[in-house]
Amino acid sequence: MNSARRINKAHRRSIKKLINLGWLSHDIKNLDHRGKVDAIAYAIAEYQRHWGQPVTGDLTKETTSHLERVRFCDRGDRDWLTSKPLIAPMPKWQKTIRSARKAALCRWQSPNVSFFVANAPNGYTRSQAIEIAQNSFDTWSSASKVQAGLAPSMNTANIVITFGKVDGVNGVLAYSELPCSAGTDGIVSQVYDKAESWVLTINPSVDDVSLQLVMTHELGHALGIDHGPVGNIMAPFYDPTVTSLGKWDKNQIRSRYS
């Protein structure tokens, strides 16, 4: 019996990540042991296929390391692929929903949005954080009709940016809602991990994290865009070498605010 066919402590962290990223359903707990191991093996194979790894269905060293990469945020990989996480091979109805979702874009009704920055990361002022937010919005505005302005208060903003606790250093860097998943108040909330070593430059050193790069990614979510392919700002993994919008990014923002 190989590693993918056993559920042990060494694999629980990776399995939990597959669930959190949408590759496995929380409903897996309701399956019998055979069902669990089959669902896990299938999810691993789908993950490997999607990210261009050898498809084995096993938790290989390459796959485990890939799951541990630093991510912009905790939105799942499958959010932009399907409507539901996998527990078994994708049924026909789910493929149909994948196509249907393309026609129902998540967006604000108007390209004119407002934001409020509640605080700042350690070592920086709120004014500096506001400037970075505006610069990040400008990146999206350069490819679309999006226009963002500073709101006078939290209650009057479309998007509220705060710095607080997420999961500690070098894990998930931030969290953001989408406009179609905002709370009853209609405000999209974002939290950036105060534990990270934030810097304002777009080209940080290896030990630092670019606030503008991460904020550009998270504000992409706040404008309605889910995760996209590698090589784009909206790819799920933090990559300091990708500092400008990719073709996929531009297509997504223009499809919402052109």
N, C-alpha and C positions, 0 to 999 in steps of 0.2 A: 504494500500500500504506500503510495507516494505522499509527498507533503501536502498536496492539495486535497487529498482524501481524508486527512485527519484534521480535527478541530482541537488545537491545543493552545497553551498559553502563548507560545511563540508566534502564533498566527492571529491571536485575538485583536491585537492592535491594528494589523493590516485589514482584518475583516471589518472592524469598526470604521476604519477610514472608507472602505468600499461602501458601507451603508451611508455614512455621512455625505459622501460624494455622489450618491444616487445610483450606484452600480448594483446595490443590493437593497431590497426592501426590509424595513423593520419587521415585516410580517414573517420573515424567515424563522423567527422564534416559534412560530406555530407549526412548522414542518417537523416531520420525524427526522431521525439522524440521517437516513439515506437521502431524504429530500434536501436537507441542509447542505450536505457535502456536494451534492450535484449542483445545487444553486450557486454555491460558492465557487466551484470549479468553472461553471459557465460564466459567472460574473468576472472572474479573473481573466478568462480567455477573451471576453469582450473588452475589458480594460486594456489588455495587451494588444489586441487588434487595433483598437482606436488610437493608441499612442505609438504604434509602429514597432512593437516589441515582438520577439518570437512567441507565437501563440502556443502555449503549453497547458494552460489551465492550472498551472502550479504557481505557488508563491515563490518565484525565483528571486535571486539576489537583486537582479536588475529591476524586477517589478516592485519588490519591497522598498528599494532605494528610491524609486520613482514616486511611490506613495508618500515618502517622507520629505519630498521637496517642499521648499518654502512656497506658500501660496499667498496670493493677494488677499483672498477672503475665503469664507467657508461656503460659498455657493457651489452647488454640485456640478460635476462635469456634464451630467446628463440633462441638466436643465434646458440646454439649448438643442438637445437631440430628441428627447421624448417627453411625454407628459408624466410618466410614472417610472420609478426605478425597477430594475429587473429582479425577479425571483426565479424566472424560467425564460426559455427562448421567447423572443418578442412575438406576441400574437398579431394576427392581421389587423385587428381593430386598433392596436397601438401604433402600427405603421401608418394607418389612416389618420390618427390624431396628430402624428408628427407632421403630415402634410397640411392638416387643417390649421395647425398653430401658426404656420407661416403667414396665413392671411389675417391673423389677429395679433397685431403687433402691440407690445406693451409700450405705452408712451404717455406723455402729458398732452392734454388737449391743445395747449398753446406752446410754441417754442420759447416763449418768454417765461423763465423760471426764476425764483428767488431762493437765496440760501442764507443761512445764519450759522456762524461759527461760534460755538458756546465757550470754548476754551482753547488752549494751545498745548503742544507737547512740551515736555520739560526742556528748559533752556531757551525757549522762544516765546515771543509775545503773541497775543491774539491778532495784532495787526499783521504780523508776518504770516500767520496761518491763513488769514483772510486773503492776503496777496497770493499765496500759493493756490488757494481754492479758485481765485479768479483766473490765474494763469492756466489752471487745469481746465476750467470751463472754456477758456479761449481756444484751447486745443480742439475741443469739439465744435466750437463756433466756426473755426477756420474751415471746416468741412461741411457745414450745414447752416441752417437759419437759427440755431440755438443762440439765445441771448440770456445771460444770467446777471442778476443784480443782487446786491446785499440787502437783505430784509432788516428792518429796524428792530425786530424782536423774533424770538423763537416761534411764537404763536402765529406770526404772519408769514413765515417762510414755507416754501414748498419742501426744501431739503435742509435738515439740521445736522450739522457736523460736530461731533464731540470726540475728545480723546479720553479713553478710559481703559478698563481691564478687558482683554480679550482672552489670550491664552499664554501670554509670556513671550519671551524672545524667540524669534525665528520659527514660528509655527504658522499661524494665520495672522496676517498683518492687520486686517481690518474686517469690517462687516458693513454691508449696506442692504437696505430694502430696495425693491423696485417700485415704480409708481403704481403698478397693477397689484402689488401685494402690500401696500401701505396700510396702516391702521385706520380706525374709524375717523380719526382726525384728518386723514388725507395727507399727513406729513411723512415724508420719507426720512428715516433715521439712519445715520451712519455713525459707527464707532471705530476709531483708529487706536491701535494698541499702544498705550502710553509706555509700555515696557521696551519698545523697540528703540534702536539708536537712530533716530530720525535726523536727516540732513536736508537742507533746502535745495541743494544742487540737483540737477537732473542726471548728473554723472557721478554717483557716489563711489566711495572706496569700497573694498570688498567687505568690510565689517559694518558698513552703514547701510541705511535704507533710505531711498529717495522718497521724500514725502510727496513731491509733485508727481512722480511716476505712479505711486500707489493711489494718490487722490484722483489722477486722471482715470485710472482703471475704475475706482469706486464710483466716481461721478458718471461714468459710462453706465453703470448699473442704475444709478439714480435717474438717468434719462431713459431707462427701459431696456438696456441691452444686457443680454446674458453672456456667459462665457463663450469664447470663440476659439478658432484654431491657433496653434503655436505660431509665433511670428507677428502677432497682433497685440496691441495694448490690452485687449480683452481676453487674451489667453489666461487660463487660471493660475499659471506659475509666474512668480516674480522673476523677471529677467531684466536686469539693468542695461542690457545691450539693446533692448527694444524701447526706444525713446520717442517714437512718433507713431501716429496712426497708420495701421496697415490697410490694405485694400478691403479686407473684410470689415474692419472697424468703420471705414468711410461708408461702405455700402449700407451698414446697419444704421448709422446715424442719419444718413440721407433718406433712407426708407421711412424714417419716422418724422424728420423735420426738414423737408426739402422745399 
